[in-house]
Amino acid sequence: MRMLSNFLIILLAAYLFLVLLVYWVQSHLVYFPDKQLSNTPGALGLKYASTSIPTSDGETLHGWWVPVADAKGTVLLFHGNAGNISHRINYLTMFSKLGYNTLLLDYRGYGQSSGKPSESGTYLDAQAAWRYLTETRDIAPERIVLFGESLGGAVAAWLAAKEKPGLLVLASAFTSIPELAAEFYPFLPVRWISHFEYNTLQALQAVHCPVFIAHSPQDDIVAFHHGQRLFQAAHEPKQFLELEGSHNTGFIFMQPVWKKALGIFMDEQLNVRH
């Protein structure tokens, strides 16, 4: 009995150590920034301008402004939790061909942006990008499409709940960090110890612009039911596109269908005349 009791004590101590470890290092489980840019829009033949966007708390964000002639509107793109903007330049080609300007920026701590990433910080980054478009670029809010992939979906939804954009697009987005983490670590009390919320589901309930949601049943990081729940919570008008492939390849495999469906929805909801 004493051996069993000692074994259980050791097991409990190891478990508590693991819980505390996850508690203290969880930011490293959420953010995977890459400071080195591997490419630029110029490599794809796109005309662009590097932008420096100040935040309200003193950071400077780096981004790329990619304009098109006679633009139908402007896409403000929030990327996922890994890499930087140089890993998302294919989006710039897609939106340029669809006839939309694009602002693609790095959160604080990513790429050439200053600072260190945090949840509150990414929200301040989103507000800074919004001010840049609406004040510096003088773009009407109703002509702005907020696009968020994965973690960027939570940031885009948060901003859409605070402002009045013309459209919100969520690509492979999750309902919230605690719910997603509970699926990754079912043996840990992650709902209790999580520093992060990124509650896309809650934000979406306060969004009243048209919403387009894309998700794959084969998503290996954010399960398909997250996209389904987000779609159920969204107000009309809304559209759901079922992708194919994994979390990072679904858009590649489905690019023609994805591009066409999204382009039609954007044009219709922004009342674009052809």
ZAMARGU-4260 file (C-alpha; in steps of 0.2 Angstrom, whole numbers, plus 5000, padded with zeros to 4 digits):
<rodrens>
0) 5000/5000/5000 | 5014/5012/5004 | 5022/5009/4987 | 5006/5012/4979 | 5003/5028/4989
5) 5021/5034/4985 | 5018/5031/4966 | 5001/5040/4967 | 5010/5055/4975 | 5024/5055/4962
10) 5011/5054/4948 | 5001/5068/4956 | 5016/5079/4958 | 5021/5076/4940 | 5004/5080/4934
15) 5004/5097/4944 | 5021/5101/4937 | 5014/5098/4919 | 4999/5109/4923 | 5010/5123/4930
20) 5022/5121/4915 | 5008/5123/4902 | 5002/5138/4912 | 5018/5147/4912 | 5023/5143/4894
25) 5006/5144/4885 | 5011/5159/4875 | 5024/5149/4866 | 5010/5136/4862 | 4999/5150/4854
30) 5012/5161/4845 | 5025/5155/4832 | 5032/5171/4824 | 5045/5171/4811 | 5055/5187/4810
35) 5063/5183/4793 | 5053/5188/4778 | 5056/5175/4764 | 5047/5184/4750 | 5038/5200/4744
40) 5023/5203/4733 | 5036/5209/4720 | 5041/5191/4717 | 5023/5188/4710 | 5023/5203/4699
45) 5012/5214/4711 | 5015/5232/4714 | 5015/5236/4732 | 5021/5248/4746 | 5028/5243/4762
50) 5019/5252/4776 | 5023/5257/4794 | 5007/5258/4805 | 5008/5265/4823 | 4998/5257/4837
55) 4990/5266/4851 | 5002/5259/4863 | 5018/5263/4854 | 5022/5248/4843 | 5025/5249/4824
60) 5017/5237/4813 | 5024/5232/4796 | 5013/5228/4782 | 5011/5227/4763 | 4998/5238/4754
65) 4993/5230/4737 | 4982/5242/4727 | 4972/5238/4711 | 4965/5249/4698 | 4947/5253/4700
70) 4946/5243/4716 | 4929/5236/4721 | 4934/5237/4739 | 4948/5233/4751 | 4953/5217/4760
75) 4961/5219/4778 | 4969/5202/4780 | 4974/5195/4797 | 4985/5179/4796 | 4986/5164/4808
80) 4998/5161/4823 | 5013/5155/4813 | 5026/5163/4801 | 5023/5180/4794 | 5015/5190/4780
85) 5028/5183/4767 | 5020/5166/4769 | 5003/5173/4764 | 5007/5182/4748 | 4996/5170/4737
90) 4981/5179/4745 | 4987/5195/4738 | 4987/5187/4720 | 4970/5180/4723 | 4962/5197/4729
95) 4971/5207/4716 | 4963/5196/4703 | 4946/5198/4711 | 4948/5216/4710 | 4951/5221/4728
100) 4965/5231/4736 | 4973/5222/4750 | 4982/5227/4767 | 4992/5212/4774 | 5001/5216/4790
105) 5011/5207/4803 | 5005/5207/4821 | 5017/5214/4834 | 5032/5202/4836 | 5030/5195/4819
110) 5040/5199/4804 | 5047/5217/4804 | 5034/5223/4817 | 5040/5228/4834 | 5035/5222/4851
115) 5029/5205/4858 | 5013/5196/4853 | 4999/5195/4865 | 4980/5194/4864 | 4976/5212/4869
120) 4991/5217/4858 | 4983/5209/4842 | 4967/5218/4845 | 4976/5235/4846 | 4985/5230/4830
125) 4968/5227/4822 | 4962/5244/4827 | 4978/5252/4821 | 4976/5244/4804 | 4957/5249/4803
130) 4963/5267/4807 | 4976/5266/4793 | 4963/5261/4781 | 4949/5272/4786 | 4959/5288/4791
135) 4975/5287/4781 | 4969/5279/4766 | 4951/5287/4768 | 4942/5271/4763 | 4924/5269/4768
140) 4921/5256/4781 | 4907/5248/4771 | 4920/5245/4757 | 4931/5235/4769 | 4932/5216/4770
145) 4939/5209/4786 | 4948/5192/4782 | 4955/5181/4795 | 4963/5164/4794 | 4964/5153/4809
150) 4969/5164/4824 | 4967/5179/4813 | 4948/5174/4812 | 4947/5178/4830 | 4955/5195/4828
155) 4945/5199/4812 | 4928/5194/4821 | 4933/5205/4836 | 4936/5220/4825 | 4920/5217/4815
160) 4910/5217/4832 | 4918/5234/4836 | 4917/5242/4819 | 4906/5242/4804 | 4915/5233/4790
165) 4906/5228/4774 | 4910/5210/4776 | 4918/5197/4787 | 4927/5181/4780 | 4933/5167/4792
170) 4944/5154/4785 | 4948/5138/4796 | 4944/5148/4812 | 4940/5141/4829 | 4927/5145/4842
175) 4939/5150/4856 | 4956/5146/4862 | 4950/5137/4878 | 4938/5125/4867 | 4952/5122/4855
180) 4965/5118/4868 | 4953/5107/4877 | 4953/5096/4862 | 4972/5096/4860 | 4975/5093/4879
185) 4959/5084/4886 | 4969/5078/4901 | 4973/5096/4907 | 4961/5109/4915 | 4965/5121/4901
190) 4948/5130/4903 | 4954/5135/4920 | 4972/5140/4917 | 4971/5148/4899 | 4978/5166/4898
195) 4969/5167/4881 | 4951/5168/4875 | 4951/5173/4857 | 4933/5170/4858 | 4928/5170/4840
200) 4910/5163/4844 | 4906/5177/4856 | 4912/5191/4845 | 4903/5184/4830 | 4886/5185/4839
205) 4889/5204/4839 | 4893/5205/4821 | 4880/5212/4809 | 4888/5212/4792 | 4888/5198/4780
210) 4898/5183/4785 | 4907/5170/4774 | 4915/5155/4782 | 4926/5142/4775 | 4932/5126/4783
215) 4937/5108/4779 | 4931/5092/4786 | 4949/5086/4785 | 4956/5100/4795 | 4969/5092/4806
220) 4971/5107/4818 | 4954/5116/4820 | 4941/5103/4819 | 4927/5105/4806 | 4913/5107/4820
225) 4921/5124/4825 | 4917/5131/4807 | 4900/5124/4809 | 4896/5132/4826 | 4903/5148/4820
230) 4891/5148/4805 | 4876/5144/4816 | 4880/5159/4827 | 4882/5171/4812 | 4868/5182/4807
235) 4861/5182/4789 | 4867/5185/4776 | 4880/5172/4777 | 4887/5158/4767 | 4897/5142/4771
240) 4910/5134/4759 | 4916/5117/4763 | 4934/5115/4759 | 4945/5099/4756 | 4962/5095/4763
245) 4971/5099/4779 | 4972/5115/4789 | 4986/5122/4779 | 4982/5115/4762 | 4963/5116/4760
250) 4964/5133/4751 | 4977/5126/4739 | 4967/5111/4734 | 4951/5121/4733 | 4958/5137/4726
255) 4947/5139/4710 | 4931/5135/4719 | 4936/5145/4734 | 4941/5160/4724 | 4925/5159/4713
260) 4913/5157/4728 | 4921/5170/4739 | 4922/5183/4724 | 4904/5181/4720 | 4899/5183/4739
265) 4910/5198/4741 | 4904/5207/4725 | 4885/5203/4729 | 4886/5209/4747 | 4896/5225/4743
270) 4884/5228/4729 | 4898/5228/4716 | 4892/5232/4698 | 4900/5223/4684
</rodrens>
